[in-house]
Amino acid sequence: QVQVMESGGGSVQAGGSLRLSCTAPGFTSNRCDMAWYRQAAGKQREWVSTVSSDDSTRYTDSVKGRFTISKDEAKDTVYLQMNSLKPEDTAMYSCKAWSGTIGSMACVTGGWGQGTQVTVSS
């Protein structure tokens, strides 16, 4: 199982930056796609960004140009660099491994981490 642990959240003012980390031992060897999600209070969880096993990246429209997803395979860690933060980015951020096109089932069975809270004040 590829289990995840998120860190790096905090409180910042609008326009500020944060870098989130997701440590997921085994995601490289299992060729997982890795995704970030967020859930604001009272709202459903929404997908934010994905980095695939082939290094391709995708973003939801609301964060394009502001957020950057990356990975360090040597450390089995995925990052989400968040710049120009807005109050509407306030949420609990979580990462998740998925098997994608070539990953193993171990990617999926690890479940969700506890998340890391991001709060952006105006």
Disulfide bonds with the S-S distance in Angstrom:
Cys22-Cys95 1.89
Cys32-Cys107 2.12
